[in-house]
Amino acid sequence: MNELNKIEESIVEQLNKADTEDSIEKIRVFALGKKGKITEIMRSLSDMNIDKRKSFGKEINTLKLKISKLINDKRLLIKNINLEKKLKSDFLDLTLPVNLESNGTIHPVSQVIQEVSLIFGEMGFDIAEGPDIEDDWHNFTALNIPPEHPARQMHDTFYLQKENEIESKTSEVLRTHTSPVQVRTMMKSKPPINIIVPGRTYRSDSDQTHTPMFHQVEGLVIDEKSHMGHLKGCLVEFVKKFFNKEKINYRFRPSYFPFTEPSAEMDIGCIREGNKIVLDGDQDWLEILGCGMVNPVVLENCGVDSKKYQGFAFGMGIDRIAMLKYGMPDLRSFFDSDLRWLKHFGFTQFDFPPNSRKDSF
């Protein structure tokens, strides 16, 4: 017992003098390491008879726990002291001006999402978000996409099969569009609904104008009176505002989408000069988005009374309109992590979107 008291007093005395984490670690090794004082005493228990081993072993364990706690407490105290010293020495004055020579830039995708959100926000749209991983019902079935549709095939869609799962149709998928968020919004909210849904989408495709992961923004309006005229006016104003043009040539062509009826695609007039596209005239046409009136089947699937409510929806690629507006030739460069490209096409934190509230509708 006297030996244990002496060891405890020695360790406590060392801890009181210790002022660095290294010194604390040396004390821990001295007391509790493989060749530490307490460890050596615990090894000696095997030479004692069973009665003495029980009583002495209990005392050693008590001392071991006590020393461990003292060491941990002292280590924590020194860490806090060092942290406080560092915080005082690393003082940062938040009132100092920003370093304009900083190498950090805002990615064009983030910039364009902000621009698009500002424009539609001024039109009265809210921003909605949803999960990147979706189930088959939200991504396809609720949107009136039939089982035989090409979009459901493995070569177009990333399926996330579970272990031992045979039927891929029951698997979760990486969403192929942001339309599932429209479904979720209609299911949990009552009309009127005015939302846009910017976000990542995924498709099994890769070339100069396609990547496996890309960005979309979709819009949805559901009320009792909206019609194709409202859809047309909304999109025409958006295109003018986004491309900073007072006048722009456009046309709406009939098209087909399972989730809208009637459906259309919007083209804008352009002039192609080699790899460069100039938004002007009507020498050529460039498809920019798809749109239409929401199919009554989709409304009913989402619990919305199609006899009382109607509305319109639209969708466009964020990356593609960014390429068009800022003259970026290859979509794959968006995801190459090339700092030279980002420095050239990136934006600073002071490059506010040109579509600010000072030019509101």
SULRADA-V532609 format. One line per field, one symbol per residue. burial: + if it has 24 or more other C-alpha atoms within 12 Angstrom, else -. A space follows every 10 residues. Layout:
burial=???
//
This chain:
burial=---+--++-- ++-++----- +--+--++-+ ++----+++- ++-------- -----++-++ --++--++-+ +--++--+-- ---------- ---------- ----++++++ ++++++++++ +++-++++++ ++++++++++ +++++----- ++----+++- --------+- ++++++++++ ++++++---- ++++++++++ ++++-----+ ++++++++++ +++--+++-+ ++-+++++++ +++----+++ ++----++++ ++++++++++ ------+++- ----++++++ +++++++++- ++-+----++ ++++++++++ ++++++-+++ ++++------ ----++++-- --+-+----- -
//
